[in-house]
Amino acid sequence: MRTKGGFFFPHNTRDLGRRFAMSKPSRTYQEQLDLLKSRGLIVQDESFALHCLEHHNYYRISPYRFPFTQSGNRDAFIPGTTFEQLWKLYLFDQKLRHLVIEACKSVEISLRARWAYQVSHSLGPLGYLDNRHFSSALIHARTLVKLNEEMERSQEEFIKHHRAHLFMPWPSTWVIVEIASFGTISNLLGQLRQSAIRQAVANPFGMDEQTFCSLMHHLSLLRNSAAHHSRLWNRQFIFKFKLPKKKPPHLFPNFFVDSAMPQKEAKIHNTLVLLIHVTTCIAPTTDWPDRLLRLLLSLDPQLIPEMGFPTDWKTRPLWQSLIAALP
């Protein structure tokens, strides 16, 4: 057995298989379902439950059981809990991810456009290449390496044209921005020395530039999590973005803020409030907030607090106005 960086590497796969077999055995779909049933889960339609396990993986579905398990024992369901309840929560989270990805795509496109315009007019068409404009030469260099990798992977004809025919290994800002990832543009924005440029990008959203940059970084991470099918509904996010306290002034009363419960602050409620704000700034007539609200109202009210929602969320100004506008 060899080690590297604290990890064990077996000499062969047979040795690895024996070690894992000693811990947890592989289970058939029927055995997985039987395990859930042995813990008290009611399965009304076994063929449906087996189909779900076959196509969605036991380990992916399993975390959705936690709100339905007994206090202090995650391996024992509350009496009367059904597989359909778990599945309904699973589907809710799936729909939530789709909505979040949709909103983040809208924000990403807007950020690209704002960043390219402001940087090119303030620093020049290739200003993004000059590390004097960025707070850390090392981080800037790493970002350019990533940006070059994104160009290498790109199949866009305009990138090939600029490199092969215009002999421009690094195209102009308004060109490069079309193949850069959300995270790359977020980094290039946040690292800019000139706060005036960052503020110019943030102005259409009525936000302070530091708060806006913090939010963009958070949304780029969120978009990646959602795109990789990670659970969102009760996730506690590691990166804690800055909440806008003064700009715009109408937003702050809608946030969940409680220093005694930082884990709840770090859940998705506050992010959803800001996504409603920024998507509405981008497209004032968007129906995204309405679709989000309808999805939230479809969830068992007892599960809403798991998302970091305050108990009085329906009376907060933003949510109250959306609820009042429902037909």
Residue pairs with C-beta under 8 A, 6 or more apart in sequence:
1 8
1 9
1 10
1 11
1 15
2 8
2 9
2 11
3 9
10 16
10 19
27 35
27 58
29 50
29 53
29 54
30 50
32 53
32 58
33 43
33 46
33 49
33 50
33 53
36 43
36 65
36 83
37 43
39 75
39 76
39 77
40 76
40 77
40 78
40 79
40 81
41 65
41 77
41 81
41 82
41 83
41 86
42 80
42 81
42 82
42 83
43 49
43 82
43 83
44 82
44 83
44 84
45 83
45 84
48 83
49 83
49 87
52 61
52 83
52 87
53 61
56 90
60 229
61 86
61 87
61 90
63 231
64 86
64 89
64 90
64 93
64 231
65 74
65 77
65 86
66 74
66 234
67 89
67 234
67 302
67 303
67 306
68 77
68 78
68 81
68 85
68 86
69 75
69 76
69 77
69 78
70 76
70 77
70 78
89 233
89 299
89 300
89 303
92 233
92 295
92 298
92 299
93 231
93 232
93 233
95 295
96 232
96 233
96 268
96 295
97 226
97 229
97 230
97 232
99 288
99 291
99 292
99 295
100 222
100 223
100 226
100 232
100 275
101 223
101 226
101 227
102 288
103 275
103 278
103 279
103 288
104 182
104 219
104 220
104 222
104 223
104 226
104 275
105 223
106 279
106 282
106 283
106 286
106 288
107 216
107 219
107 275
107 278
107 279
107 282
108 182
108 185
108 219
108 220
108 223
110 204
110 278
110 282
111 182
111 185
111 186
111 189
111 201
111 216
112 177
112 178
112 180
112 185
113 177
114 200
114 201
114 204
115 173
115 177
115 185
115 188
115 189
115 201
116 173
116 174
116 177
117 174
118 197
118 200
118 201
119 127
119 128
119 173
119 188
119 192
119 197
120 127
120 172
120 173
120 174
122 194
122 196
122 197
122 200
123 130
123 133
123 197
125 172
125 173
125 174
126 170
126 172
126 173
127 133
127 173
128 173
128 176
128 188
129 144
129 170
131 137
131 140
131 141
132 193
133 192
133 193
133 194
134 140
134 188
134 191
134 192
134 193
135 191
135 192
135 193
136 191
139 187
139 191
140 191
143 184
143 187
143 188
143 191
146 181
146 184
147 176
147 180
147 184
150 179
150 180
150 181
150 184
151 159
151 163
151 176
151 179
154 179
156 178
156 179
158 171
158 175
158 178
159 171
159 175
159 179
162 168
162 171
162 175
163 169
163 171
170 176
177 185
180 188
181 220
182 216
182 219
182 220
182 223
182 224
183 217
183 220
183 221
183 224
185 216
186 213
186 216
186 217
186 219
186 220
187 217
189 198
189 201
189 213
189 216
190 198
190 213
190 216
190 217
192 198
195 209
198 209
198 210
198 212
198 213
199 208
199 209
201 209
201 212
202 208
202 209
202 211
202 212
202 213
204 281
205 212
205 277
205 278
205 281
206 247
206 248
206 281
207 215
207 244
207 247
207 248
208 244
208 246
208 247
210 242
211 241
211 242
211 243
211 244
211 247
214 241
214 242
215 241
215 242
215 274
215 278
217 239
217 241
218 237
218 239
218 241
218 271
219 271
219 275
221 237
221 239
222 232
222 237
222 271
225 232
225 235
226 232
232 268
233 268
233 303
233 306
233 307
234 267
234 306
234 307
235 267
235 268
236 263
236 266
236 267
237 266
237 267
237 268
237 271
238 266
240 262
240 265
240 266
241 271
243 252
243 255
243 257
243 270
244 251
244 252
244 274
245 252
246 252
248 277
250 317
251 273
251 274
251 277
251 318
253 316
253 317
254 273
254 316
254 317
254 318
254 319
255 269
255 270
255 273
256 264
256 265
256 269
256 270
256 308
256 309
256 310
256 313
257 265
258 264
258 265
264 305
264 308
265 308
266 308
267 306
267 307
267 308
268 307
268 308
269 307
269 308
269 309
269 310
269 313
270 308
272 292
273 318
275 288
275 292
276 288
276 289
276 292
276 318
276 322
279 286
279 288
279 289
280 286
280 289
289 322
290 322
290 325
290 326
293 319
293 322
293 323
293 326
294 326
296 304
304 313
305 311
310 316
313 319
314 320
314 323
